């Protein structure tokens, strides 16, 4: 029959083995400007953000050209007396309001918002976040 001291010592050894070890300390921050810059780029996913920003910028330019050069003249064909809706102006008390450019901006915003909504919906279905 084992002694009580042997059992206690065995239980202490088991407890020590089951106790989780502390996590290793984080690596020291990189030294040098170039290494810090590389760490910043990789840590905060800056490249992905930059690519998304540039693509969004050019998507907006593309949609603006689509609206101004194709959609607005097509709407002008449907409405008699207006050659190009983008150049539409309204005069009130000798003040000229260029509502055509604003209309182009609103339609462009709606199309860009719709495209972004569809992209987010598709990526969500694909499990990309």
ABEGO torsion letter per residue (X at the ends): XBBAAAAAAAAAAAAAAABBBBBBBBBBBBBEAAAAAAAAAAAAGAAAAAAAAAAAAAAAAAAAAAAAAAAAAAAAAABBGBABAAABBBBBGGBBBBAAAAAAAAAAAAAAAAAAAAAAAAAAAAGBX
